Amino acid sequence: MTSWLRNHRLAAWAAAICLSSCVLACRTAAAAEPAKTNVLFIASDDLGNYLGCYGHPLVKTPNIDRLAARGVLFERAYCQYPLCNPSRASIMTGLRPDQTGVHENATHFRDVHPQVVTIPELFRQNGYFAARVGKIFHYGVPGQIGTSGLDDPQSWAEFINPRGRDKDEEDKIFTLVPGQFGGTLSWMAAEGTDEEQTDGIGAAAVVDLLEKHRHEPFFIAAGFYRPHTPYVAPRKYFDMYPLETIQLPQEPADDRADIPKLSLPDKPEQLTMTDLQRREAIQAYLAATTFMDAQVGKLLDALDRLGLADRTVVVFWGDNGYHLYQHGLWQKMSTFEESARIPLIVAAPGAKGNGKASSRVVELIDVYPTLADLCGLKAPGYLAGTSLRPLLEDPGAEFKPLAVTQVRRAPPRQPNQRQAKRAGQPTPPRPQQGPVMGYSIRTERWRYIEWDGGRQGRELYDHQSDPREFTNLASQAEHAGTIADLKRQLAISLQEAEQKAAGLK
């Protein structure tokens, strides 16, 4: 063998050994690198805290209950705005409504902040597959079912807009105002199966995405439309709630006497409902809730079947609370407990607090920093919320002291000067121009509400003695110090959010 050939073979052997070592080192590094934590992000539209795991005595929600049993249930979680679009813009951007600029159902948050990074967008930027099925950003329901509504395309690699039998059979739905749905109480016990309904179709689509992308990190969002009105569910769910079992709220006859008018968003057709119609509406809402719960069960079953449960954070949330005739009100858009409080469950693999409940006050804006924290991602510096991770480890740990919910009202109508003169009344003051903003601050003990800075009404409720908010203490002199302190805390919270978001302007 020549010297040249011997040296050539030695060089080749050395190269082969080096290549093998490199491959082995890469494989070892890959094996040592922990798998990324996935996220299953489940939203239910207009879902109040009418769930078994929240102590409702009648409603049947076995699947959400089992999620709560393997996660942390937040007993005092609050939305930032009790209306779909503002609330969803807030949770998805991590900003309060005054920063998103969204106070109604028409404005898109990117018209105000085009550069903001949403939750799924952050995950996409970090190598995750991000997909949406159904309503995550705002849709008009039921009008925009089957469309993308006010979606944010850059947040997703893939999106699916399910449309089912409930949308196609709207002409069969009972409604208090013929021809109107969505904002009007309406309901139907539907024929057919779960799989024919929009949410049944959506659940199947989510399961398909989980199967297709189980081998890569994912952020998959499942947005269910129920129990948003019209309350539509297959008839079998209505049968679970016989009308004779439905009880209307028992409240003092003079409950409304000490409530400012701006706190009572009445609708004319709701004021003239019969007790039978009220029970039928509650029956339908609970039926739609149990139907939605069954679809959640399909997603949880898929996580278990695919071996994903031990590496997937599951978040279940509602965008706002809901009145079922409390204070004589229906639906949302109030700052009372029923409208501002929302269901929130976070099941994080390995968290020490799993299976427990937390009574600390938390907000929907806390979800964004929580998910970034749990998945090891760097969250934007402008987020207004706080990571819930300490409460996932110890549900009783100290946390922030308050939650803020706000809602905007049209200015109250006032008689003009001519009408006042005819009635022999003093000339009314000049009406305020523009809408009136109401802010509510909720601590573990108190709820304080002020309209137009208190100029058009204030409320104070002590949840230690009055959890259903029947007695407004705002006019009682002995509570002046409490009001002053809560008003100060509200101002600080709003100022901090404004300062954090300053870089977006």
C-alpha positions, 0 to 999 in steps of 0.5 A, a space after each residue: 500500500 502506498 503512503 498516499 493511499 494509506 494516508 487517504 484511508 486514515 483521513 477517510 476513517 477519521 472523517 467517518 468517526 468525526 461525522 458519527 460523533 457529530 450525529 451522536 452528539 446532535 441526537 443526544 442534544 435533541 433528546 436532552 432538549 425538553 419538548 415544548 409545552 402545547 396549549 389548548 385554548 378553549 373559549 365559551 361564548 357568553 358563559 356565566 359561572 353556571 357550572 357544576 364545578 362552580 357550585 351551580 345546583 342544577 346544571 350538568 357539566 361533567 367534562 368542564 368539571 373533570 378539567 377543573 379536577 385536574 387544573 386550578 379553578 379560579 373562583 374570582 376571575 373577571 373580564 375587562 369588559 362585559 361584551 364580546 369584542 372588547 373582552 376578546 380584544 383584551 384577553 388576546 392582546 393583554 391590554 385593557 380596553 382603554 388601551 385597545 380602544 375597543 369599547 363596542 363590537 365594531 372596532 378591530 384592535 389593529 385599527 388602533 394598534 397594528 403592531 400589537 402581538 397577540 397570544 397566538 402570534 407570539 407562539 407562531 413567532 416561537 415555532 408553534 403551529 397556531 390554529 383557530 376553530 370557531 369564535 376566538 376573536 369577535 364574531 356577531 352571533 349568529 349573523 357571522 357564523 360560518 365567516 371569519 368575523 373580526 378575526 386576526 389573520 396574522 395570528 393563525 397558520 390555519 383557521 376553520 369557520 364551522 357552520 351547522 344546522 343551528 345557522 341553517 334553521 334560524 327561521 325555526 328559532 323562537 325569539 322575543 322580537 321576531 326576526 331578531 337574534 343575537 342580542 335578543 333572547 331566543 331559543 330552540 330545542 333542535 332536532 338531530 345530533 350534536 354533530 350537526 350543530 356548529 359547535 359539534 362540527 367545530 369540536 370535530 375539527 379541533 380533534 382533527 387538528 390535534 391528531 394532525 399536529 400532535 408531533 409538533 408544538 401547537 397552540 390550538 384555539 377552540 371557540 364555542 358559540 354556545 351558550 350565546 343566544 340563540 340558545 340552541 341545542 339538541 332536544 335531549 339537553 332540554 329534557 335534562 332540565 324540566 321546566 318545573 325544576 327551574 327556579 327564578 332568582 329570589 330578590 328583594 322587591 326594592 332591589 333596584 331602588 338604590 341602583 343608578 339607572 346607568 347600571 341597569 341596561 334593560 331591554 324593553 322586550 325583556 321587561 314584559 316577559 312572563 314567568 313562563 318565558 323566563 323559565 323557558 329562557 333559563 332552561 334553554 341557556 342551561 341546555 346550551 351550556 350542557 351541550 357545549 360541555 359535551 363538545 369540550 369533553 370530545 377535546 379532553 378525550 382526544 388529548 388523553 387518547 393521543 397522549 398529549 395531556 401531560 404536555 399540554 396546558 389547557 385553558 378554559 375561559 368565558 369572555 363575559 359573565 351573564 345575567 339570568 334575571 338577577 336584578 331583573 337583568 338578562 345577558 351582559 353589559 352590566 358591572 354586577 358580579 353576574 356579568 363581570 365574573 367569568 369561569 376560568 380554569 387553567 390545567 398546567 401539567 405538573 402544577 402543584 395546585 392542580 385539583 384545587 380552587 383559588 379564591 384570589 382575584 384574577 383577570 382575563 388579562 392575566 392569561 397572556 403572561 401566564 401562557 408565555 410564562 408556562 411555555 418559556 416564551 418572552 412576553 411583550 413588556 406592555 402587557 397589563 396582566 400578571 402571570 398566574 403561575 404562583 397560583 397554579 403552584 399554590 392557589 392560596 398564594 398572595 396575588 394582586 389586590 383587584 380586578 377592573 371591569 368597565 363598560 360604556 353607556 350612551 349619555 342618559 336622555 334628559 328633558 329639554 328646556 321646553 319640556 321642563 318649563 311645561 312640567 313646571 320643573 327647573 331648567 335641566 343642566 346641559 346634557 353631557 356630550 358623548 358616552 359615559 364610562 363606568 368602572 368597577 373595581 373588585 377586591 376579595 371583599 368589595 365591589 365599587 362602581 362609579 359612573 362618569 367618575 362618580 358624577 352620575 352614580 356610585 355603588 359599593 357592595 360588601 361581599 362578606 355580607 351581601 354577595 348578591 349585591 342587593 344593598 348599595 352602601 355608597 351613600 353611607 358616611 361610614 364607608 367614605 374611607 373605603 370608597 376613597 381607598 378603592 377609588 385611589 386603587 382604581 386610578 393607580 391600576 388604570 394609570 399603570 396600564 396606560 404607562 405600560 402601553 405607552 410604547 405602542 403609541 
